[in-house]
């Protein structure tokens, strides 16, 4: 018990900051994973799939996570012809950064013809309240 006229102060700032920092990382990761799902759904809905390579090269790169390595593979297209597909890979993200990308080198042409990534960002923005609730439940907040 404090003496009369003497105030006591107990700081929870460090504990609180750690909870917020962890929540920020979790929120960014959850948003990136949601964006990956939306981008894949959009590509399917746009009927933009030939070999499936671009669809399978859509990835969420998480905070402090690993990137995606470049790759080349031969795949049959929807006409049965074997075609070579190349992935440029995706870089690793650092602190407080997550991303969604399509590593297929020709993805920009698909995006220009039938957008799938930019609409996914709009969908994540619209779903952000739900994403926050998912993180809150996972963290027990």
NORCOR-V440059 format. One record per residue. N is the residue number from 1. RES is the residue in one small letter. OMEGA is omega in radians with two decimals (* if undefined). BURIAL is I if it has 9 or more other C-alpha atoms within 8 Angstrom, else O. D_FIRST is the distance of its C-alpha to the first C-alpha in whole Angstrom. Layout:
# NORCOR-V440059
n: {N & N}
res: {RES & RES}
omega: {OMEGA & OMEGA}
burial: {BURIAL & BURIAL}
d_first: {D_FIRST & D_FIRST}
This chain:
# NORCOR-V440059
n: {1 & 2 & 3 & 4 & 5 & 6 & 7 & 8 & 9 & 10 & 11 & 12 & 13 & 14 & 15 & 16 & 17 & 18 & 19 & 20 & 21 & 22 & 23 & 24 & 25 & 26 & 27 & 28 & 29 & 30 & 31 & 32 & 33 & 34 & 35 & 36 & 37 & 38 & 39 & 40 & 41 & 42 & 43 & 44 & 45 & 46 & 47 & 48 & 49 & 50 & 51 & 52 & 53 & 54 & 55 & 56 & 57 & 58 & 59 & 60 & 61 & 62 & 63 & 64 & 65 & 66 & 67 & 68 & 69 & 70 & 71 & 72 & 73 & 74 & 75 & 76 & 77 & 78 & 79 & 80 & 81 & 82 & 83 & 84 & 85 & 86 & 87 & 88 & 89 & 90 & 91 & 92 & 93 & 94 & 95 & 96 & 97 & 98 & 99 & 100 & 101 & 102 & 103 & 104 & 105 & 106 & 107 & 108 & 109 & 110 & 111 & 112 & 113 & 114 & 115 & 116 & 117 & 118 & 119 & 120 & 121 & 122 & 123 & 124 & 125 & 126 & 127 & 128 & 129 & 130 & 131 & 132 & 133 & 134 & 135 & 136 & 137 & 138 & 139 & 140 & 141}
res: {x & x & x & x & x & x & x & x & x & x & x & x & x & x & x & x & x & x & x & x & x & x & x & x & x & x & x & x & x & x & x & x & x & x & x & x & x & x & x & x & x & x & x & x & x & x & x & x & x & x & x & x & x & x & x & x & x & x & x & x & x & x & x & x & x & x & x & x & x & x & x & x & x & x & x & x & x & x & x & x & x & x & x & x & x & x & x & x & x & x & x & x & x & x & x & x & x & x & x & x & x & x & x & x & x & x & x & x & x & x & x & x & x & x & x & x & x & x & x & x & x & x & x & x & x & x & x & x & x & x & x & x & x & x & x & x & x & x & x & x & x}
omega: {-3.11 & 3.05 & 3.12 & 3.12 & 3.14 & -3.14 & 3.03 & -3.09 & 3.06 & -3.07 & 3.03 & -3.02 & -3.09 & 3.12 & 3.13 & -3.13 & 3.13 & 3.11 & 3.12 & 3.14 & 3.11 & 3.14 & 3.12 & 3.11 & -3.13 & 3.14 & 3.11 & 3.13 & 3.14 & 3.11 & 3.12 & 3.12 & 3.08 & 3.12 & 3.09 & 3.14 & 3.13 & -3.13 & 3.12 & 3.11 & -3.14 & -3.14 & 3.10 & -3.12 & 3.14 & -3.08 & -3.09 & -3.07 & 3.08 & 3.13 & -3.06 & -3.10 & -3.13 & 3.12 & -3.12 & 3.10 & 3.01 & -3.07 & 2.91 & 3.05 & -2.97 & 3.10 & -3.14 & -3.13 & 3.12 & 3.05 & 3.13 & -3.12 & 3.04 & -3.13 & 3.02 & -3.14 & 3.05 & -3.11 & 3.03 & 3.07 & -3.07 & 3.09 & 3.14 & 3.11 & 3.10 & -3.13 & 3.12 & 3.11 & -3.09 & 3.08 & 3.11 & -3.08 & 3.11 & -3.10 & 3.03 & 3.11 & 3.13 & -3.13 & 3.03 & 3.09 & 2.98 & -3.08 & 2.98 & 3.13 & 3.05 & -3.02 & 3.12 & -3.06 & -3.10 & -3.07 & -3.13 & -3.13 & 3.06 & -3.12 & 3.13 & -3.12 & -3.07 & -3.03 & 3.09 & 3.14 & -3.12 & 3.04 & 3.11 & 3.09 & 3.09 & 3.13 & 3.09 & 3.11 & 3.13 & -3.11 & -2.95 & 3.11 & 3.11 & 3.13 & 3.09 & -3.14 & 3.08 & -3.14 & 3.12 & 3.13 & -3.13 & -3.11 & -3.13 & -3.13 & *}
burial: {O & O & O & O & O & O & O & O & O & O & O & O & O & O & O & O & O & O & O & O & O & O & I & I & I & I & I & I & I & I & I & I & I & I & I & I & O & I & I & I & O & I & I & I & O & I & O & I & I & O & I & O & I & I & I & O & I & I & I & I & I & I & I & I & I & I & I & I & O & I & O & O & O & O & I & I & I & O & O & O & O & O & O & O & I & I & I & I & I & I & O & I & I & I & O & I & I & I & I & I & I & I & I & I & O & O & I & O & O & I & I & O & O & I & I & I & I & O & I & I & I & O & I & I & O & O & O & I & O & O & I & I & O & O & I & I & O & O & O & O & O}
d_first: {0 & 4 & 7 & 9 & 12 & 10 & 10 & 9 & 12 & 13 & 17 & 19 & 22 & 24 & 24 & 25 & 28 & 29 & 29 & 31 & 33 & 34 & 35 & 37 & 39 & 39 & 40 & 43 & 45 & 45 & 46 & 49 & 50 & 50 & 52 & 55 & 55 & 56 & 58 & 60 & 61 & 62 & 65 & 66 & 66 & 68 & 70 & 70 & 70 & 73 & 72 & 69 & 68 & 66 & 64 & 63 & 62 & 59 & 56 & 52 & 51 & 47 & 45 & 45 & 48 & 51 & 54 & 58 & 61 & 64 & 67 & 70 & 72 & 75 & 75 & 77 & 77 & 78 & 82 & 82 & 82 & 80 & 78 & 76 & 72 & 70 & 66 & 65 & 61 & 58 & 55 & 52 & 49 & 46 & 43 & 42 & 46 & 47 & 51 & 54 & 57 & 61 & 62 & 66 & 68 & 69 & 66 & 67 & 70 & 69 & 66 & 68 & 71 & 68 & 65 & 62 & 59 & 59 & 59 & 56 & 54 & 54 & 53 & 50 & 49 & 50 & 48 & 45 & 43 & 44 & 43 & 40 & 39 & 41 & 39 & 36 & 37 & 38 & 34 & 33 & 31}
